[in-house]
Amino acid sequence: MTDISTDPALDEWRTYDEFAAGIDAFRLPNVSLAGTTLTLTLDDDSTLTLAFDSVAVAWSGFDAAGTDPYDAVAVREDVVFVNIPLESREREAITVVYSTATHRATVIRSRIAAEAAEGVPQVGQEFWAATTDGGEPTGDVPGPSRDLIGKRNVYRYSQHHLYEHVYVSSRRYAWQCLEGVQRGHGDMDLSTVWKFADGLYLFCFREFRIAVASVWLHDLGYQLMTTGIFLGLNGDGDAEHSRAGGHIYPLGSVSYPDAQPV
């Protein structure tokens, strides 16, 4: 019998590429957006244009332009999760979630800072609500949400990846690894939650201890699936992009009777 309190593996903090290997085994399948063009108007009145073929997207926005590979998943019949792991701009990714029904969208820009700074995650993220040129937008504008505060879920990404999340406030969440190379490890990191549509929540985190951030779209409706990506520095110090996704198993939730979390 092993006493895990004295297990030396618990003191060996894993690098991003070690824990992310195979974390997309239960992810929803990719789809092709070949022939699709989108112009997104962000809430700061800037625009992001996307023109897809079968393997790449020509994009223009953020005072730059390029052609890069993309990764797209139809998380619902009318909602698409798109990530652009930029090769033309190293250490950066653009993630877009859009609806072909409501013509609402969110845009997330993740970037790895040149140097680490004490007390600040090295991978930062920016968020915009947006609309597409597919038609007149309807429904609520995507934006920050407190709906996940107090919820506790388990996420199964593969046969070898099982994690627990507890959403403790509008700014932080706690996690621990139940199965996988990070087993026994956990932390409390910065997080951002936006509601995209009924049952659909954009969940993003930025870790303090290692240089990694992630963008997820949790479907907490009937499907109970999540689709996500990582951007971070691997064990060699190079920028790396990874796909992720899997099943959500709600464990329960708490409500605060008096003082509320931030």
N, C-alpha and C positions, 0 to 999 in steps of 0.2 A: 504494500500500500504506500502511495506517495503522498507526502505532506506537501500540498501545493504552496503552503505559506513559505516553504524553504526551497521551492523549485527555482533553480537559477534562471530558467527560461523566462520567468516573470520579470526579471530585471533587465532583460534584453529587449529594448524597444525596437520594434520592427520598422523598416523603411517602407515608404509608400508603395514601391513596386512589389515588395514582398507580400503585403497584405492584400493588394489589389489583384494579384494574379488569380484568374478564374472567377472573379466576383460578378461576372456577367452570365454565369451558366444558366440561370433561370430568368434571364431578361426576355422581355417581349421581342418578337422578331423585327428586324429592320425592314423598312419599305423604301422604294425608290420614289424620288420626287422629280424624276426626269420630265422636262417640259414645263415645270412649275416656275412661275415668276411671282415675286412678292415685293411690294414696296410697303415698308412699315414706317408709320409716323410715330415717333416717340413722344413722351409727354413733355419733353423740353423743346419740341418742334423740329428736332433734327430728324433725318430719315436714314433708313437702312434698306438697301435694295439687295435682293437675292434672286439669282437666276440659276436653276439647277439643271444638270444633266444627270446621267446615271451614276456618276462617281464623284463629281465635284460641283462646287457652287462658286459662281462669280459674284462677289459681294462688293458693296461700296457703302461706306459709312464711317463714323468716328474719324473723319478727316483722313481716310485711307481707303485703299481698295486692293483686292487681290483675288486669286482663285485658289481654293483649298478643298480638301476632301470634306465630306460631311457624313453625319450619322443621323438617320431619321427613324422614328418609331411612331406608329399610329396608336396612341394610348387609349383613345376612344375613336368611334367612327368619325367624329368631327374635330378631334383635337390631335395635333401633331407636335411631337417633341423633336427638335432639331439641334444638334450640336455641331459646331464648326471648330475642330481642333486645328488651330491655325498653324500652318507650316511657313506661310509668308511673313508672319510676325511671331517669332519664337517667344515662348513663355506666356501665351495668351490663348483664350478660347472665347467664342461667342455662342451663347445658347439662346434659342428662341422657342417659345411655346405659343402656338396660335390655333385659333378655332376657325374652321371654314363655315361655321353656322352663325356665330356671333360677331366674327371679324375682330375679336379682341386678341391681344397678344401681350406677352411679356418678353423682355430682352435682358439677358444677364451677361455682363462682361467680366471675365475672371482673368486676373493678371498676376504673375509672379514678380515681386519686387526684386530689384537687382541685389539687394543685401538684406539680411535678416536684421530686425530691430527688436530689442528687448520689450516683451509685453505686447507685441503686435503680431498677428498672423502674417506670415510672409506672402501668402496668396490673398489678395484683396478681391472684392466683388462690388460691382455697381448694378443697379436695378432700374428698369424703366417699365412703365405700362405703355402699351402701344396699340395702334389700330392697323389693320391691313387694308389694302386697296381692293379687297374682294367684294366689298359691299358696305352698306350703312351699318355701323356698329350698333349692337343691341345688348341689353343686359348690363350687369354691374361692371364697373372698371376694376380690373385686377389691382390688388393692393395689399398692404400689410394686414395680417390677421392674427388674432389671439386665440383662434379656435382650437389649436393643438395644445395649449397650455394645460398641464395636468394629465395629459394622455401618456400612456405607456404602451409601446408596441415592440414586438419582436420582428426582425427582418431576416428572411432566409434567402440568401443570394445564390447559394450553391450547396452541394452536399457538405462542403467544408467551410462555409461562411454563415455564421448565425450571430446576429448582433441585437442588442436591446437598446432602445432609445427611450429617454424620459424627457419630455419637453417642459422645462422648468420655468421659463419666462419668455417674454417677447424677444430676448436677446441671447439666450443661452439654452443649450440642451446638454444632457448627460448621456454618455454611452458606455457600454461595456461589451466586450467580445465573449460570447458564450462558447463558440466553436470556431476554430481556425488558428492561424499562426499568431494572432494577437490574444488568444485565450488568456483571461486573467487581467488583461489591460483594459483601461478605461480612462475617461477624462471628462471634463466639462468645457465645452468650446463655444465660440461665438456662432450664432445661427440667425437666420432670417426666414420667416414664413410669410408667404403671400397666398391669399385665396385666389385661384384662377376661375373656378366655376364650382357649382354644387358638388361637393365631395372631392374636388381636385385642389391639391395644395402644393405649391412650390416650396420646397424645403432646401435651404442652402446652408452649408457650414464652412467654417474656416478654423483650422486647427492651430493651436499655439505651439505644440511640442514638435511637430514636423511640418514641413512646408507642403501643405496639401489643402485643397478646398474642393467642394463638391456641389453639384446641382442635381436635385431630385424632383420628380413630379410624382407625388403620392396620390394614387387613386383610392380613396377611402370609401368609395361607394360600393357597389356590388362586387367589383372586380378584385379589390384588395391586392393591387399590384403596384410596384414602384419602378420607375425608369430613371436612370441617372448617369452621371459622368463624373470623373475626377480630373483635376489638373494639379500637378505637383512636381516636386523634385525627387528623382529616384536616388538610389544608393550611390550612384556615381556623380550626383549633383546636376544631372541633366533634366530638362523639362520633359515630362511624360504625360500623355493623355490616356485615360482608361474608360471603358464603358462599364456600366453596372446596372443591376436591376434584380428584381425577384418578388417574393411573396411577402405580404404584410399580415401579421397575426396580432390583432389588438389584445392586450392583456387587461386593460381597464383604464380608469381615469379617476382623478380626484377633483373635487371642487373646493375652493377656498371660502370659508364662511365669513371672513371679515377682511383683513388686509389682503390685497391682491398683489401678485408679482408685477414687476415692471413690464 
